[in-house]
Amino acid sequence: MLSNSDISYIASKDQITRSDFQLLISPEASTHLEIMAQFSREITLRRFGRMISLYVPLYLSSYCVNSCSYCGFNAHNNIKRCILSADQVKKELETLRNEGFGHVLLLTGEAPQKTPTNWIAQMVSIASEIMDHVSVEVFPMSEEEYRQLVKAGCDAVTVYQETYDREVYSQVHPSGPKRDYDWRYETPVRAAQASMRGVGLGFLAGLAPWRQEALAMYDHALKLMETDWKVRPAFSFPRLRPHAGHFEVPFPVTDAEIAQLIFALRIAFPDAELVLSTRESADFRNGFIGLGVTRMSAGSSTKVGGYSETVDQTGQFEISDDRHPSQIADTIWKAGYEPVWKDWDRVFSE
């Protein structure tokens, strides 16, 4: 039977093993969340101090050739599609900069004919002139294409595997280039080899049993870190949210289970960024300030554009925390932490 002493022993190690991580995410460990939270808090304070980084997502296009069953941008969904022009992107970024943001995450669907790599690199270049930190969450690219983005000013890339269960992966990706599991799985390594400073991993919580997914993501992260010790991993574990189309979540994940995952990841990866987006409720996100999470989105829109003016579009999914960025920042301050509107300035790497 697992005890608090067992948890303490694991959490006090300089480097935990795969078996240790399995114990931390096990059903037995779910009755020891309090002590796991204590260690998660202590490690986070020691490695990151009292800071929470804030970022904002900016959707550039809703065109997509994939048919992901859980996504509002599914190619078969009858929604209004659009793509921002360079001038519109600049206007959106200037609006976000005026709100205080220095870190933007640029997103598109997968439609290389509409948003090819050269176009994305152009948008990254525009963003890098306005923002201090530019990340992308787009379709998987080759190493050479990622080098093109790095040259344009991209600091980090996020590529969710969505699910690590190959059978489920095939079921929820019935058509389109995203069906290629292995090409997507190898994407973080290609990004790291292209000298991308930050690489984000993640899975959509709810597609498959979360403990199975968490262990697979742990293995994925180790493979990435073996490729380049300098790469800074980040972990995301967004829960599925309502969207255009019809999709029932097969394996719902509870708040307590997400908490256990956060604590386990923090103990296993002391220096990794743990990301909690506006998919989660305000109360839930407030509760994790200081307990392992180091980065949060704020004031998010999942519609293309949507910041400089009101747009009549369908978003990729519904958000849960719809507070204004200033309200989120105020909550962080009141919790005794500092909201950081940028977590990196590329001048430091020059």
C-alpha positions as CSV (number, residue, x, y, z in Angstrom):
1,M,0.0,0.0,0.0
2,L,1.3,3.4,-1.0
3,S,2.0,5.8,1.9
4,N,2.9,9.5,2.4
5,S,6.4,8.3,3.1
6,D,6.6,6.6,-0.3
7,I,5.5,9.9,-2.0
8,S,8.0,11.9,0.0
9,Y,10.8,9.4,-0.9
10,I,10.0,9.7,-4.6
11,A,9.6,13.5,-4.6
12,S,12.9,14.0,-2.7
13,K,14.9,12.2,-5.4
14,D,17.2,14.2,-7.7
15,Q,15.7,12.4,-10.7
16,I,12.7,10.0,-10.6
17,T,12.3,6.9,-12.6
18,R,9.6,5.8,-15.0
19,S,8.3,3.4,-12.2
20,D,8.2,6.4,-9.8
21,F,6.1,8.4,-12.2
22,Q,3.8,5.4,-12.7
23,L,3.3,5.4,-8.9
24,L,2.6,9.2,-8.8
25,I,-0.2,8.9,-11.3
26,S,-1.6,5.6,-10.0
27,P,-5.0,5.2,-8.4
28,E,-3.3,4.5,-5.1
29,A,-1.6,7.9,-5.2
30,S,-4.9,9.7,-5.7
31,T,-5.5,9.4,-1.9
32,H,-2.2,11.3,-1.3
33,L,-2.9,14.5,-3.2
34,E,-2.3,16.8,-0.3
35,I,1.4,15.8,0.1
36,M,1.9,15.7,-3.6
37,A,0.5,19.3,-3.8
38,Q,3.0,20.3,-1.1
39,F,6.0,19.0,-3.0
40,S,4.6,20.5,-6.2
41,R,4.3,23.9,-4.6
42,E,7.8,23.7,-3.1
43,I,9.5,22.6,-6.3
44,T,7.7,25.3,-8.3
45,L,8.7,28.0,-5.9
46,R,12.3,26.9,-5.9
47,R,12.5,26.7,-9.7
48,F,10.2,29.5,-10.9
49,G,9.7,31.8,-7.9
50,R,6.4,33.6,-7.5
51,M,5.7,34.1,-11.2
52,I,2.9,33.0,-13.5
53,S,3.5,33.7,-17.2
54,L,0.6,34.9,-19.3
55,Y,0.1,34.4,-23.0
56,V,-2.6,34.9,-25.5
57,P,-3.6,32.7,-28.5
58,L,-4.3,34.3,-31.9
59,Y,-6.0,32.2,-34.5
60,L,-4.9,33.1,-38.0
61,S,-7.0,30.8,-40.1
62,S,-9.9,28.3,-39.6
63,Y,-9.3,26.4,-42.9
64,C,-8.4,22.7,-42.3
65,V,-8.2,19.6,-44.4
66,N,-8.4,17.2,-41.5
67,S,-11.5,15.6,-40.1
68,C,-10.7,15.3,-36.4
69,S,-13.9,14.2,-34.7
70,Y,-13.3,16.3,-31.6
71,C,-12.5,19.7,-33.3
72,G,-14.7,22.5,-34.4
73,F,-12.5,23.2,-37.4
74,N,-13.2,19.7,-38.8
75,A,-13.2,19.9,-42.6
76,H,-16.7,18.4,-42.8
77,N,-18.2,21.0,-40.4
78,N,-20.4,23.5,-42.1
79,I,-18.9,26.7,-40.6
80,K,-17.7,30.0,-41.9
81,R,-14.0,29.8,-42.7
82,C,-11.7,32.7,-42.9
83,I,-8.0,33.7,-42.9
84,L,-6.4,36.9,-41.7
85,S,-4.5,39.2,-44.0
86,A,-1.0,40.5,-43.0
87,D,-2.6,43.9,-42.1
88,Q,-5.3,42.2,-40.0
89,V,-2.7,40.1,-38.2
90,K,-0.7,43.3,-37.4
91,K,-3.9,45.0,-36.1
92,E,-4.7,42.1,-33.9
93,L,-1.2,41.9,-32.5
94,E,-1.1,45.6,-31.8
95,T,-4.4,45.4,-29.9
96,L,-3.0,42.5,-27.8
97,R,0.2,44.4,-27.2
98,N,-1.7,47.4,-26.0
99,E,-3.4,45.1,-23.4
100,G,0.0,44.2,-22.1
101,F,0.7,40.9,-23.7
102,G,4.3,40.1,-24.8
103,H,3.8,36.4,-25.6
104,V,1.5,35.3,-28.4
105,L,0.7,31.8,-29.6
106,L,-0.2,31.8,-33.3
107,L,-2.5,29.0,-34.4
108,T,-3.9,27.7,-37.7
109,G,-5.8,24.6,-38.9
110,E,-3.9,22.3,-41.3
111,A,-4.4,23.6,-44.8
112,P,-1.0,24.0,-46.5
113,Q,-2.7,25.3,-49.7
114,K,-4.2,28.2,-47.7
115,T,-1.5,28.6,-45.0
116,P,1.8,27.3,-46.3
117,T,5.0,27.4,-44.3
118,N,6.2,30.6,-46.1
119,W,2.9,32.3,-45.1
120,I,3.2,31.2,-41.5
121,A,6.9,32.4,-41.5
122,Q,5.7,35.8,-42.7
123,M,3.1,36.0,-39.9
124,V,5.8,35.0,-37.4
125,S,8.0,37.7,-38.7
126,I,5.2,40.3,-38.3
127,A,4.5,39.0,-34.7
128,S,8.2,39.1,-33.7
129,E,8.3,42.8,-34.5
130,I,5.5,43.5,-32.1
131,M,5.8,40.8,-29.4
132,D,8.7,39.6,-27.3
133,H,7.9,35.9,-27.5
134,V,6.2,34.1,-30.5
135,S,5.1,30.5,-30.3
136,V,3.2,28.5,-33.0
137,E,0.7,25.7,-32.9
138,V,0.3,24.7,-36.5
139,F,0.6,21.6,-38.6
140,P,3.7,19.3,-38.2
141,M,6.6,20.5,-40.3
142,S,10.0,19.2,-41.4
143,E,13.2,20.2,-39.6
144,E,14.0,22.6,-42.5
145,E,10.6,24.3,-42.3
146,Y,11.1,24.8,-38.5
147,R,14.5,26.4,-39.2
148,Q,12.6,28.8,-41.5
149,L,10.3,29.7,-38.6
150,V,13.2,30.1,-36.2
151,K,14.9,32.4,-38.6
152,A,11.6,34.4,-38.9
153,G,11.6,34.9,-35.1
154,C,9.7,31.9,-33.7
155,D,10.7,31.0,-30.2
156,A,8.7,27.9,-29.5
157,V,6.4,25.3,-31.0
158,T,3.5,23.3,-29.5
159,V,2.3,20.0,-31.1
160,Y,-0.2,18.0,-29.2
161,Q,-0.1,14.3,-30.0
162,E,-3.9,14.5,-29.1
163,T,-3.8,10.8,-28.0
164,Y,-1.0,8.4,-27.6
165,D,-3.3,5.4,-28.1
166,R,-2.8,4.4,-31.8
167,E,-6.2,2.8,-32.2
168,V,-8.0,5.8,-30.7
169,Y,-5.8,8.1,-32.8
170,S,-6.9,6.3,-36.0
171,Q,-10.6,6.5,-35.0
172,V,-10.6,10.2,-34.2
173,H,-8.5,11.1,-37.3
174,P,-10.4,9.3,-40.1
175,S,-9.0,11.4,-42.9
176,G,-6.4,14.0,-43.8
177,P,-2.6,14.2,-43.3
178,K,-3.1,14.1,-39.5
179,R,-3.8,10.4,-39.8
180,D,0.0,9.9,-39.8
181,Y,0.7,9.1,-36.1
182,D,4.4,8.7,-36.5
183,W,5.1,11.9,-38.4
184,R,3.3,13.8,-35.7
185,Y,5.0,11.9,-32.9
186,E,8.4,12.8,-34.3
187,T,7.6,16.5,-34.7
188,P,8.9,17.7,-31.3
189,V,12.3,16.1,-32.1
190,R,12.4,17.8,-35.5
191,A,11.6,21.1,-33.9
192,A,14.4,20.7,-31.3
193,Q,16.9,19.8,-34.0
194,A,15.9,23.0,-35.8
195,S,17.1,24.9,-32.7
196,M,13.6,25.8,-31.5
197,R,14.1,27.0,-27.9
198,G,10.8,25.7,-26.5
199,V,8.8,22.6,-27.4
200,G,5.4,21.9,-26.0
201,L,3.9,18.4,-25.7
202,G,0.4,17.5,-24.8
203,F,-2.7,15.3,-25.1
204,L,-6.4,16.0,-25.2
205,A,-7.6,14.7,-21.8
206,G,-10.7,12.6,-22.4
207,L,-9.9,10.7,-25.6
208,A,-8.3,7.8,-23.8
209,P,-7.6,6.8,-20.2
210,W,-5.6,9.7,-18.8
211,R,-3.0,7.6,-16.8
212,Q,-2.2,5.7,-20.0
213,E,-1.8,9.0,-21.8
214,A,0.3,10.6,-19.1
215,L,2.8,7.7,-19.1
216,A,3.1,7.9,-22.8
217,M,3.7,11.7,-22.7
218,Y,6.4,11.1,-20.0
219,D,8.2,8.7,-22.4
220,H,7.7,11.2,-25.3
221,A,9.3,14.0,-23.2
222,L,12.3,11.8,-22.3
223,K,12.9,11.1,-25.9
224,L,12.8,14.8,-26.7
225,M,15.2,15.7,-23.9
226,E,17.6,13.1,-25.1
227,T,17.7,14.8,-28.5
228,D,18.8,18.2,-27.1
229,W,19.4,18.9,-23.4
230,K,18.9,22.6,-24.0
231,V,15.3,22.3,-25.2
232,R,12.8,23.6,-22.7
233,P,9.8,21.3,-22.6
234,A,6.3,22.4,-21.7
235,F,3.3,20.2,-20.9
236,S,-0.4,20.8,-21.7
237,F,-3.3,18.5,-20.9
238,P,-6.4,20.4,-22.1
239,R,-9.7,18.7,-21.4
240,L,-12.1,18.4,-24.3
241,R,-14.6,21.2,-24.6
242,P,-17.9,21.7,-26.5
243,H,-17.4,22.6,-30.2
244,A,-19.2,22.7,-33.5
245,G,-20.2,19.1,-34.4
246,H,-21.1,16.2,-32.2
247,F,-18.6,14.3,-30.1
248,E,-19.1,12.6,-26.8
249,V,-16.0,12.5,-24.5
250,P,-15.2,8.8,-24.1
251,F,-13.1,9.1,-20.9
252,P,-14.0,12.2,-18.9
253,V,-11.3,13.5,-16.6
254,T,-12.1,14.9,-13.2
255,D,-10.6,18.0,-11.5
256,A,-8.9,15.7,-9.0
257,E,-7.3,13.7,-11.7
258,I,-6.0,16.8,-13.5
259,A,-4.6,17.9,-10.1
260,Q,-2.8,14.5,-9.7
261,L,-1.4,14.8,-13.2
262,I,-0.1,18.4,-12.5
263,F,1.6,17.4,-9.3
264,A,3.1,14.3,-10.8
265,L,4.5,16.2,-13.8
266,R,6.0,18.9,-11.6
267,I,7.7,16.3,-9.4
268,A,9.0,14.5,-12.5
269,F,10.0,17.5,-14.5
270,P,11.0,20.3,-12.0
271,D,12.1,22.8,-14.8
272,A,9.2,22.2,-17.3
273,E,6.5,24.7,-18.0
274,L,3.1,23.4,-17.0
275,V,0.3,25.1,-19.0
276,L,-3.3,25.7,-18.0
277,S,-5.5,27.3,-20.6
278,T,-8.9,29.0,-20.6
279,R,-10.5,25.6,-21.4
280,E,-10.5,25.3,-17.6
281,S,-12.8,27.3,-15.4
282,A,-11.8,30.4,-13.5
283,D,-12.1,28.8,-10.1
284,F,-10.1,25.7,-11.2
285,R,-7.3,27.8,-12.6
286,N,-7.3,30.1,-9.6
287,G,-6.7,27.1,-7.4
288,F,-3.5,26.1,-9.2
289,I,-1.7,29.4,-8.8
290,G,1.4,28.3,-7.0
291,L,0.7,24.6,-7.1
292,G,2.7,23.6,-10.2
293,V,1.2,25.6,-13.1
294,T,3.6,28.2,-14.5
295,R,1.9,29.5,-17.6
296,M,-1.7,30.5,-18.3
297,S,-3.6,31.9,-21.3
298,A,-5.7,34.9,-20.7
299,G,-8.5,36.7,-22.5
300,S,-8.6,34.0,-25.1
301,S,-10.6,33.8,-28.3
302,T,-10.7,30.6,-30.4
303,K,-12.2,32.5,-33.3
304,V,-10.0,33.8,-36.1
305,G,-9.0,37.3,-35.0
306,G,-11.6,38.3,-32.5
307,Y,-9.5,40.9,-30.5
308,S,-9.5,44.1,-32.4
309,E,-13.2,43.8,-33.4
310,T,-16.2,41.5,-32.9
311,V,-16.3,38.7,-35.4
312,D,-19.2,36.5,-36.5
313,Q,-17.5,33.1,-36.6
314,T,-17.5,29.7,-35.0
315,G,-14.5,29.1,-32.7
316,Q,-12.5,25.9,-32.6
317,F,-14.0,25.2,-29.2
318,E,-15.7,27.0,-26.3
319,I,-13.6,28.5,-23.6
320,S,-14.5,28.3,-19.9
321,D,-12.6,31.1,-18.3
322,D,-13.8,34.3,-20.1
323,R,-12.3,36.8,-17.7
324,H,-10.5,39.9,-19.0
325,P,-6.7,39.6,-18.8
326,S,-6.6,42.3,-16.2
327,Q,-8.9,40.3,-14.0
328,I,-6.7,37.3,-14.3
329,A,-3.6,39.3,-13.5
330,D,-5.3,40.8,-10.5
331,T,-6.2,37.4,-9.2
332,I,-2.6,36.3,-9.5
333,W,-1.4,39.4,-7.6
334,K,-3.9,38.8,-4.8
335,A,-2.6,35.2,-4.5
336,G,0.8,36.6,-3.8
337,Y,2.3,35.9,-7.2
338,E,3.4,38.1,-10.1
339,P,1.8,37.9,-13.5
340,V,4.5,38.0,-16.2
341,W,3.3,39.2,-19.6
342,K,6.4,37.8,-21.3
343,D,8.6,35.0,-20.1
344,W,11.5,35.5,-22.6
345,D,13.0,38.3,-24.6
346,R,15.0,37.1,-27.6
347,V,17.6,39.8,-26.9
348,F,18.9,37.5,-24.2
349,S,19.8,34.9,-26.8
350,E,21.7,37.2,-29.1
